[in-house]
Amino acid sequence: MSLSSPSGTRKSKEDVAKEILHYFVQHPDAADNFLGIARWRLLQEEVHRNVEITEEALKWLVEQGYLQRVPVKGLEDIFQINPGKVREAKVFINERQDDVDPTTK
């Protein structure tokens, strides 16, 4: 039996079992029912998927010049708007909104 993962790859029953078992080994006082376990697994996968897509989107925005990546000594880099691209960014945002189906607004 295989299950779809957020990235589109397949997870085997054994992989899922190992993930669940790992959680219980790391949290020996934990106890939950089937729905509770399914919910936290889905939540973990959703968070992982959102982190991945956010990282990809930020990378693309930097590559396009809309955002600038600013190194901060001793901390993670931060992102900020490129002042020279604000007008283009507004055009891009408006184009994306115009592409939305008006019946879903």
MODELLER restraints for C-alpha pairs under 7 A, 6 or more apart:
rsr = mdl.restraints
at = mdl.atoms
rsr.add(forms.Gaussian(group=physical.xy_distance, feature=features.Distance(at['CA:1:A'], at['CA:12:A']), mean=6.03, stdev=0.5))
rsr.add(forms.Gaussian(group=physical.xy_distance, feature=features.Distance(at['CA:1:A'], at['CA:13:A']), mean=5.76, stdev=0.5))
rsr.add(forms.Gaussian(group=physical.xy_distance, feature=features.Distance(at['CA:2:A'], at['CA:10:A']), mean=5.71, stdev=0.5))
rsr.add(forms.Gaussian(group=physical.xy_distance, feature=features.Distance(at['CA:2:A'], at['CA:11:A']), mean=5.30, stdev=0.5))
rsr.add(forms.Gaussian(group=physical.xy_distance, feature=features.Distance(at['CA:2:A'], at['CA:12:A']), mean=4.44, stdev=0.5))
rsr.add(forms.Gaussian(group=physical.xy_distance, feature=features.Distance(at['CA:2:A'], at['CA:13:A']), mean=6.06, stdev=0.5))
rsr.add(forms.Gaussian(group=physical.xy_distance, feature=features.Distance(at['CA:3:A'], at['CA:10:A']), mean=5.37, stdev=0.5))
rsr.add(forms.Gaussian(group=physical.xy_distance, feature=features.Distance(at['CA:3:A'], at['CA:11:A']), mean=4.98, stdev=0.5))
rsr.add(forms.Gaussian(group=physical.xy_distance, feature=features.Distance(at['CA:3:A'], at['CA:12:A']), mean=6.23, stdev=0.5))
rsr.add(forms.Gaussian(group=physical.xy_distance, feature=features.Distance(at['CA:4:A'], at['CA:10:A']), mean=4.74, stdev=0.5))
rsr.add(forms.Gaussian(group=physical.xy_distance, feature=features.Distance(at['CA:4:A'], at['CA:11:A']), mean=6.15, stdev=0.5))
rsr.add(forms.Gaussian(group=physical.xy_distance, feature=features.Distance(at['CA:5:A'], at['CA:11:A']), mean=6.27, stdev=0.5))
rsr.add(forms.Gaussian(group=physical.xy_distance, feature=features.Distance(at['CA:6:A'], at['CA:45:A']), mean=6.44, stdev=0.5))
rsr.add(forms.Gaussian(group=physical.xy_distance, feature=features.Distance(at['CA:6:A'], at['CA:49:A']), mean=5.77, stdev=0.5))
rsr.add(forms.Gaussian(group=physical.xy_distance, feature=features.Distance(at['CA:24:A'], at['CA:30:A']), mean=6.39, stdev=0.5))
rsr.add(forms.Gaussian(group=physical.xy_distance, feature=features.Distance(at['CA:61:A'], at['CA:67:A']), mean=5.61, stdev=0.5))
rsr.add(forms.Gaussian(group=physical.xy_distance, feature=features.Distance(at['CA:62:A'], at['CA:68:A']), mean=5.77, stdev=0.5))
rsr.add(forms.Gaussian(group=physical.xy_distance, feature=features.Distance(at['CA:62:A'], at['CA:69:A']), mean=6.88, stdev=0.5))
rsr.add(forms.Gaussian(group=physical.xy_distance, feature=features.Distance(at['CA:65:A'], at['CA:82:A']), mean=6.78, stdev=0.5))
rsr.add(forms.Gaussian(group=physical.xy_distance, feature=features.Distance(at['CA:65:A'], at['CA:85:A']), mean=6.99, stdev=0.5))
rsr.add(forms.Gaussian(group=physical.xy_distance, feature=features.Distance(at['CA:66:A'], at['CA:81:A']), mean=6.09, stdev=0.5))
rsr.add(forms.Gaussian(group=physical.xy_distance, feature=features.Distance(at['CA:66:A'], at['CA:82:A']), mean=5.48, stdev=0.5))
rsr.add(forms.Gaussian(group=physical.xy_distance, feature=features.Distance(at['CA:66:A'], at['CA:85:A']), mean=5.60, stdev=0.5))
rsr.add(forms.Gaussian(group=physical.xy_distance, feature=features.Distance(at['CA:66:A'], at['CA:89:A']), mean=6.24, stdev=0.5))
rsr.add(forms.Gaussian(group=physical.xy_distance, feature=features.Distance(at['CA:67:A'], at['CA:79:A']), mean=6.27, stdev=0.5))
rsr.add(forms.Gaussian(group=physical.xy_distance, feature=features.Distance(at['CA:67:A'], at['CA:80:A']), mean=5.40, stdev=0.5))
rsr.add(forms.Gaussian(group=physical.xy_distance, feature=features.Distance(at['CA:67:A'], at['CA:81:A']), mean=4.48, stdev=0.5))
rsr.add(forms.Gaussian(group=physical.xy_distance, feature=features.Distance(at['CA:67:A'], at['CA:82:A']), mean=5.04, stdev=0.5))
rsr.add(forms.Gaussian(group=physical.xy_distance, feature=features.Distance(at['CA:68:A'], at['CA:79:A']), mean=5.53, stdev=0.5))
rsr.add(forms.Gaussian(group=physical.xy_distance, feature=features.Distance(at['CA:68:A'], at['CA:80:A']), mean=5.36, stdev=0.5))
rsr.add(forms.Gaussian(group=physical.xy_distance, feature=features.Distance(at['CA:68:A'], at['CA:81:A']), mean=6.08, stdev=0.5))
rsr.add(forms.Gaussian(group=physical.xy_distance, feature=features.Distance(at['CA:68:A'], at['CA:82:A']), mean=5.62, stdev=0.5))
rsr.add(forms.Gaussian(group=physical.xy_distance, feature=features.Distance(at['CA:69:A'], at['CA:77:A']), mean=6.33, stdev=0.5))
rsr.add(forms.Gaussian(group=physical.xy_distance, feature=features.Distance(at['CA:69:A'], at['CA:78:A']), mean=5.81, stdev=0.5))
rsr.add(forms.Gaussian(group=physical.xy_distance, feature=features.Distance(at['CA:69:A'], at['CA:79:A']), mean=4.66, stdev=0.5))
rsr.add(forms.Gaussian(group=physical.xy_distance, feature=features.Distance(at['CA:69:A'], at['CA:80:A']), mean=6.75, stdev=0.5))
rsr.add(forms.Gaussian(group=physical.xy_distance, feature=features.Distance(at['CA:70:A'], at['CA:77:A']), mean=5.39, stdev=0.5))
rsr.add(forms.Gaussian(group=physical.xy_distance, feature=features.Distance(at['CA:70:A'], at['CA:78:A']), mean=5.17, stdev=0.5))
rsr.add(forms.Gaussian(group=physical.xy_distance, feature=features.Distance(at['CA:70:A'], at['CA:79:A']), mean=5.95, stdev=0.5))
rsr.add(forms.Gaussian(group=physical.xy_distance, feature=features.Distance(at['CA:71:A'], at['CA:77:A']), mean=4.39, stdev=0.5))
rsr.add(forms.Gaussian(group=physical.xy_distance, feature=features.Distance(at['CA:71:A'], at['CA:78:A']), mean=6.49, stdev=0.5))
